[in-house]
């Protein structure tokens, strides 16, 4: 009987132990689930520094409505407001208003785990004294010394020094440099450099402007194009818009360049001529299919009574047949002539218009025959402006090789 009682007591003890273990396991599981549930539903994140917050190490996997970082803070993501005395760091994404004393970073997961890449990692308003950076697409406003969107950005980037995005749809305004590595739609304004290495539509305003392809090409490309480059030096591999600058350079210019020097690698000519103004005349034209800038230099050897040499700037329009074997050109130029014993700008000024017909005489050479009409703007006493002087208006002749 006693053996039976002992066995029953042992079974009871084992059952009690089993119940305790089951209760403990269920308690731990329920506590952990509740903690996770609570964390995911939490609205507030408060951090003294990374890893020391109201959610400790779980903060990098949680989503918050409000994040307050007394120094710096790390969160999974935030939709709402985040304030950091030094920096704010979002592992996945941020949406809302984000202010930091130094740095805001969002979407670092895209760099660490590219297989789990998020398309959009920032949307809203960011301000930081040093840098704003998002590793995915961004949308909204970024204001800082340096702004970077590793992917695209839609909205406004304002930087005290530089803005950078893979592509931009909106605006970049910087104190030094704007950069878009795949193209831009909108405008870039910077004192030093605007760079767009792709399809560019809008405005680039700066000292130096670069666009791989400026504007969409079509037969109506003109001054009414939606793409403008305005600066000291404008460069594009293909230009279908407008360039306004001291020097405009393009690999293929189908747009309208307005500048002192326009260089088009696909168009232009160099001519050696004898004219009524100068026995030796060199003319260089470069521009677009609309018109070319014309730079000329003339020299009169030692003929007494004529200006010694002169320089001119003008515009030229040329038409050619489909075979490019014949052409007709019209130009208007302003000549500044240099006479003996006088400074260059004290010499005569002549407004000259030329009409030239050309045709091929060899595979690479064309003969130029033309007429001109000149108007004497200013005169110098005892100085003949031309071999064919008649009055204020006088005719001219041109013979040359292009």
C-alpha positions as CSV (number, residue, x, y, z in Angstrom):
1,X,0.0,0.0,0.0
2,X,2.8,2.3,0.9
3,X,4.5,1.6,-2.4
4,X,1.3,2.5,-4.3
5,X,1.1,5.8,-2.3
6,X,4.8,6.6,-3.0
7,X,4.2,6.0,-6.7
8,X,1.1,8.3,-6.8
9,X,3.1,11.0,-5.0
10,X,5.9,10.8,-7.5
11,X,3.5,11.0,-10.4
12,X,1.8,14.0,-8.8
13,X,5.2,15.7,-8.3
14,X,6.1,15.1,-11.9
15,X,2.8,16.4,-13.0
16,X,3.2,19.5,-10.9
17,X,6.7,20.1,-12.3
18,X,5.3,19.6,-15.8
19,X,2.6,22.1,-15.2
20,X,5.1,24.7,-13.8
21,X,7.4,24.2,-16.8
22,X,4.4,24.6,-19.2
23,X,3.2,27.6,-17.3
24,X,6.7,29.2,-17.4
25,X,7.2,28.5,-21.1
26,X,3.7,30.0,-21.9
27,X,4.5,32.9,-19.7
28,X,7.8,33.7,-21.4
29,X,6.2,33.3,-24.8
30,X,3.3,35.5,-24.0
31,X,5.6,38.1,-22.5
32,X,7.8,38.1,-25.5
33,X,4.9,38.3,-27.9
34,X,3.4,41.1,-25.9
35,X,6.7,43.0,-25.9
36,X,7.0,42.6,-29.7
37,X,3.4,43.6,-30.1
38,X,3.9,46.6,-27.9
39,X,7.0,47.7,-29.7
40,X,5.4,47.6,-33.2
41,X,2.5,49.6,-32.0
42,X,4.6,52.1,-30.1
43,X,4.2,55.7,-31.1
44,X,7.2,57.2,-29.4
45,X,10.9,56.5,-29.6
46,X,13.2,58.3,-27.1
47,X,16.9,57.8,-27.3
48,X,19.8,59.2,-25.3
49,X,22.3,57.7,-27.8
50,X,22.2,54.7,-30.2
51,X,21.3,51.5,-28.3
52,X,20.1,53.3,-25.2
53,X,16.5,54.1,-25.6
54,X,13.0,53.2,-24.4
55,X,13.2,50.1,-26.8
56,X,16.9,49.3,-26.5
57,X,18.2,47.0,-29.2
58,X,14.7,46.5,-30.7
59,X,14.6,50.1,-32.0
60,X,16.2,49.3,-35.3
61,X,13.4,46.9,-36.3
62,X,10.5,49.1,-35.1
63,X,8.3,51.8,-36.7
64,X,7.5,55.0,-34.8
65,X,5.3,58.0,-35.1
66,X,7.6,60.3,-33.1
67,X,11.3,59.9,-32.5
68,X,13.2,62.2,-30.1
69,X,17.0,61.7,-30.0
70,X,18.8,63.6,-27.3
71,X,22.1,63.1,-29.1
72,X,21.7,60.5,-31.9
73,X,19.2,57.8,-32.6
74,X,18.6,54.7,-34.7
75,X,15.1,53.5,-35.8
76,X,13.7,51.0,-38.2
77,X,11.5,53.7,-39.8
78,X,9.5,56.8,-38.8
79,X,6.3,58.2,-40.2
80,X,5.8,61.6,-38.5
81,X,8.3,63.7,-36.7
82,X,11.9,63.0,-35.8
83,X,14.2,65.4,-34.0
84,X,17.9,64.8,-33.2
85,X,20.4,67.0,-31.5
86,X,23.3,65.4,-33.5
87,X,21.9,62.9,-36.0
88,X,18.9,60.8,-37.1
89,X,19.4,57.3,-38.6
90,X,16.6,55.3,-40.2
91,X,17.3,51.8,-41.2
92,X,14.5,51.5,-43.7
93,X,12.7,54.8,-44.4
94,X,11.5,58.1,-43.2
95,X,8.3,60.0,-44.0
96,X,7.4,63.3,-42.4
97,X,9.5,66.1,-40.9
98,X,13.1,65.3,-39.9
99,X,15.4,67.8,-38.2
100,X,19.0,67.1,-37.1
101,X,21.8,69.2,-35.7
102,X,24.3,67.6,-38.0
103,X,23.1,64.6,-40.2
104,X,20.0,62.8,-41.4
105,X,20.4,59.3,-43.0
106,X,17.6,57.1,-44.3
107,X,17.4,53.8,-46.1
108,X,20.8,52.3,-45.1
109,X,19.1,48.9,-45.5
110,X,19.4,49.4,-49.3
111,X,23.2,49.4,-49.0
112,X,23.5,46.6,-46.4
113,X,20.8,44.3,-47.9
114,X,20.5,45.1,-51.6
115,X,18.2,42.1,-52.1
116,X,15.7,43.7,-49.8
117,X,16.0,47.1,-51.4
118,X,13.2,49.6,-50.9
119,X,12.4,51.9,-53.8
120,X,11.5,54.9,-51.7
121,X,13.4,55.6,-48.5
122,X,12.5,59.3,-47.9
123,X,9.4,61.4,-48.3
124,X,8.8,64.7,-46.6
125,X,11.1,67.5,-45.3
126,X,14.7,67.1,-44.1
127,X,16.9,69.7,-42.5
128,X,20.4,69.2,-41.2
129,X,23.4,71.4,-40.7
130,X,25.9,69.1,-42.4
131,X,24.3,66.4,-44.5
132,X,21.0,64.8,-45.7
133,X,21.3,61.4,-47.4
134,X,18.8,58.9,-48.6
135,X,19.9,55.5,-50.1
136,X,16.7,55.1,-52.1
137,X,14.3,57.4,-54.0
138,X,13.5,60.6,-52.2
139,X,10.6,63.0,-52.6
140,X,10.0,66.4,-50.9
141,X,12.5,68.9,-49.6
142,X,16.2,68.5,-48.5
143,X,18.0,71.5,-46.9
144,X,21.6,71.1,-45.8
145,X,25.2,71.8,-46.6
146,X,25.4,68.5,-48.6
147,X,22.3,66.7,-50.0
148,X,22.5,63.3,-51.5
149,X,19.9,61.0,-53.0
150,X,21.6,57.8,-54.1
151,X,18.6,57.0,-56.4
152,X,16.2,59.5,-57.8
153,X,14.8,62.6,-56.2
154,X,11.5,64.4,-56.8
155,X,11.2,67.8,-55.3
156,X,13.6,70.5,-54.1
157,X,17.2,70.1,-52.9
158,X,18.7,73.2,-51.4
159,X,22.4,73.0,-50.3
160,X,24.9,75.5,-49.0
161,X,27.5,73.7,-51.1
162,X,26.5,70.6,-53.1
163,X,23.4,68.7,-54.2
164,X,23.7,65.2,-55.8
165,X,21.1,62.8,-57.1
166,X,21.0,59.9,-59.6
167,X,18.2,61.8,-61.4
168,X,16.2,64.8,-60.5
169,X,12.7,65.8,-61.2
170,X,12.3,69.2,-59.7
171,X,14.9,71.7,-58.6
172,X,18.5,71.8,-57.3
173,X,19.8,75.0,-55.8
174,X,23.3,75.0,-54.4
175,X,26.0,77.4,-53.3
176,X,28.6,75.5,-55.3
177,X,27.7,72.4,-57.4
178,X,24.6,70.6,-58.6
179,X,24.9,67.0,-60.0
180,X,22.5,64.6,-61.6
181,X,24.2,61.4,-62.9
182,X,21.3,60.1,-65.1
183,X,19.5,63.3,-66.1
184,X,17.3,66.2,-65.0
185,X,13.8,67.6,-65.5
186,X,13.4,71.0,-63.9
187,X,16.2,73.4,-63.1
188,X,19.7,73.5,-61.6
189,X,21.1,76.8,-60.2
190,X,24.6,77.0,-58.8
191,X,27.4,79.6,-59.0
192,X,30.1,77.2,-60.1
193,X,28.8,74.0,-61.9
194,X,25.6,72.3,-63.0
195,X,26.1,68.7,-64.2
196,X,23.5,66.4,-65.8
197,X,24.9,63.3,-67.4
198,X,21.7,62.3,-69.2
199,X,18.5,63.6,-70.8
200,X,18.1,67.2,-69.6
201,X,15.0,69.3,-69.9
202,X,14.7,72.7,-68.1
203,X,17.2,75.3,-67.0
204,X,20.8,75.2,-66.0
205,X,22.1,78.5,-64.6
206,X,25.7,78.7,-63.5
207,X,29.3,79.6,-64.4
208,X,29.8,76.2,-66.1
209,X,26.9,74.0,-67.3
210,X,27.1,70.4,-68.7
211,X,24.3,68.3,-70.1
212,X,24.8,65.1,-72.1
213,X,21.6,65.6,-74.1
214,X,19.9,69.0,-73.7
215,X,16.3,69.1,-74.9
216,X,14.3,66.8,-77.2
217,X,15.3,66.9,-80.8
218,X,12.7,67.9,-83.3
219,X,12.3,70.0,-86.4
220,X,10.8,72.9,-84.5
221,X,13.8,73.3,-82.1
222,X,14.2,77.0,-81.7
223,X,14.3,79.8,-79.1
224,X,10.9,78.4,-77.9
225,X,12.6,75.2,-76.7
226,X,12.0,74.2,-73.0
227,X,15.7,73.7,-72.3
228,X,18.2,76.4,-71.6
229,X,21.8,76.6,-70.5
230,X,22.9,80.0,-69.3
231,X,26.5,80.5,-68.1
232,X,30.0,81.5,-69.0
233,X,30.8,78.1,-70.6
234,X,28.0,75.7,-71.7
235,X,28.8,72.2,-72.9
236,X,26.6,69.4,-74.2
237,X,27.2,66.3,-76.3
238,X,23.9,66.8,-78.1
239,X,22.1,70.2,-77.8
240,X,18.5,70.6,-78.9
241,X,17.8,73.6,-76.8
242,X,19.2,77.1,-76.2
243,X,22.7,78.0,-75.0
244,X,23.6,81.5,-73.8
245,X,27.1,82.0,-72.8
246,X,30.5,83.4,-73.7
247,X,31.5,79.9,-75.1
248,X,29.0,77.2,-76.2
249,X,30.4,73.8,-77.1
250,X,28.5,70.9,-78.4
251,X,29.3,67.6,-80.2
252,X,26.1,68.0,-82.2
253,X,24.1,71.2,-82.0
254,X,20.6,71.1,-83.3
255,X,19.5,74.0,-81.1
256,X,20.3,77.7,-80.8
257,X,23.6,78.8,-79.4
258,X,24.0,82.4,-78.5
259,X,27.6,83.3,-77.6
260,X,30.9,84.9,-78.7
261,X,32.3,81.4,-79.5
262,X,30.0,78.6,-80.5
263,X,31.7,75.3,-81.3
264,X,29.8,72.5,-83.0
265,X,31.9,69.4,-83.7
266,X,29.5,68.4,-86.5
267,X,29.3,71.8,-88.3
268,X,31.5,74.7,-89.2
269,X,34.1,75.8,-91.7
270,X,37.3,77.8,-92.1
271,X,37.7,80.0,-95.2
272,X,40.7,81.9,-96.7
273,X,39.6,84.9,-98.7
274,X,40.6,88.0,-100.5
275,X,38.1,90.9,-100.1
276,X,37.7,94.6,-100.8
277,X,38.5,95.3,-97.1
278,X,41.5,93.0,-96.7
279,X,43.7,91.3,-99.2
280,X,44.2,88.5,-96.6
281,X,41.0,87.4,-94.8
282,X,40.4,84.4,-92.5
283,X,36.9,83.5,-91.6
284,X,35.8,80.8,-89.0
285,X,32.2,79.8,-88.6
286,X,30.7,77.5,-86.0
287,X,27.2,77.1,-84.6
288,X,24.1,75.1,-85.3
289,X,21.7,74.3,-88.2
290,X,19.9,77.7,-87.4
291,X,22.9,80.0,-87.7
292,X,26.6,80.2,-87.0
293,X,28.9,82.7,-85.2
294,X,31.4,84.2,-87.6
295,X,34.8,85.3,-86.5
296,X,37.1,87.1,-89.0
297,X,40.6,88.5,-89.1
298,X,41.9,90.6,-92.0
299,X,45.3,91.9,-92.9
300,X,46.4,94.4,-95.6
301,X,50.1,93.8,-95.8
302,X,51.8,97.2,-96.5
303,X,49.3,99.0,-98.8
304,X,49.4,102.7,-97.8
305,X,46.1,104.4,-97.0
306,X,44.3,101.2,-95.9
307,X,43.7,99.9,-92.4
308,X,46.6,97.6,-91.3
309,X,44.4,94.9,-89.9
310,X,40.9,94.3,-88.4
311,X,38.8,91.9,-86.6
312,X,35.0,91.1,-86.9
313,X,32.2,89.3,-85.2
314,X,29.0,88.3,-86.9
315,X,26.2,85.8,-87.6
316,X,26.0,83.6,-90.6
317,X,23.2,81.5,-92.1
318,X,24.0,78.8,-94.7
319,X,21.8,76.7,-97.0
320,X,23.2,73.7,-98.9
321,X,21.8,71.1,-101.4
322,X,21.2,67.5,-100.2
323,X,24.5,66.4,-101.7
324,X,26.4,69.2,-99.9
325,X,28.0,70.1,-103.2
326,X,26.7,73.7,-103.3
327,X,25.8,76.2,-100.7
328,X,24.5,79.8,-100.3
329,X,25.3,81.8,-97.2
330,X,24.3,85.2,-95.8
331,X,26.1,87.0,-93.0
332,X,26.2,90.3,-91.1
333,X,29.4,91.4,-89.3
334,X,30.8,94.3,-87.3
335,X,34.4,95.2,-88.2
336,X,36.8,97.0,-86.0
337,X,39.8,98.2,-88.1
338,X,43.3,99.1,-86.9
339,X,45.1,102.0,-88.5
340,X,48.6,103.2,-88.1
341,X,49.4,105.4,-85.1
342,X,46.0,104.8,-83.5
343,X,44.7,102.3,-80.9
344,X,42.5,99.5,-82.2
345,X,39.2,100.9,-80.7
346,X,40.0,104.4,-82.2
347,X,40.0,103.0,-85.7
348,X,37.1,102.9,-88.2
349,X,34.0,100.7,-87.6
350,X,32.2,99.1,-90.5
351,X,28.9,97.1,-90.7
352,X,29.2,94.6,-93.4
353,X,26.7,92.2,-95.0
354,X,27.9,89.3,-97.3
355,X,26.2,87.0,-99.8
356,X,28.4,84.1,-100.9
357,X,27.8,81.3,-103.3
358,X,30.1,78.2,-103.1
359,X,30.6,75.0,-104.9
360,X,33.0,72.0,-104.7
361,X,36.1,72.1,-106.8
362,X,37.7,69.1,-105.1
363,X,36.5,66.5,-102.7
364,X,37.4,68.6,-99.7
365,X,37.6,72.1,-101.1
366,X,34.9,74.6,-102.2
367,X,35.3,77.8,-104.2
368,X,33.6,80.9,-102.7
369,X,32.4,83.8,-104.8
370,X,30.5,86.6,-103.2
371,X,29.4,90.2,-103.0
372,X,29.0,92.5,-100.0
373,X,27.6,95.8,-98.9
374,X,29.4,98.0,-96.3
375,X,28.3,100.9,-94.2
376,X,30.9,103.2,-92.6
377,X,29.8,103.7,-89.0
378,X,32.8,105.8,-87.9
379,X,35.7,107.4,-89.9
380,X,39.3,108.4,-89.4
381,X,40.7,111.4,-91.2
382,X,43.0,110.7,-94.2
383,X,42.1,107.0,-94.0
384,X,40.6,104.9,-96.8
385,X,38.3,102.2,-95.3
386,X,38.4,100.0,-98.5
387,X,39.7,99.6,-102.0
388,X,36.2,100.4,-103.3
389,X,35.3,103.4,-101.2
390,X,32.3,105.4,-102.6
391,X,30.6,106.9,-99.5
392,X,29.1,105.8,-96.3
393,X,27.6,102.8,-98.3
394,X,30.0,101.1,-100.6
395,X,30.1,97.7,-102.4
396,X,32.5,94.7,-101.8
397,X,33.7,91.6,-103.5
398,X,34.8,88.2,-102.0
399,X,36.9,85.4,-103.5
400,X,38.0,82.5,-101.3
401,X,38.6,78.8,-100.7
402,X,36.7,76.9,-98.0
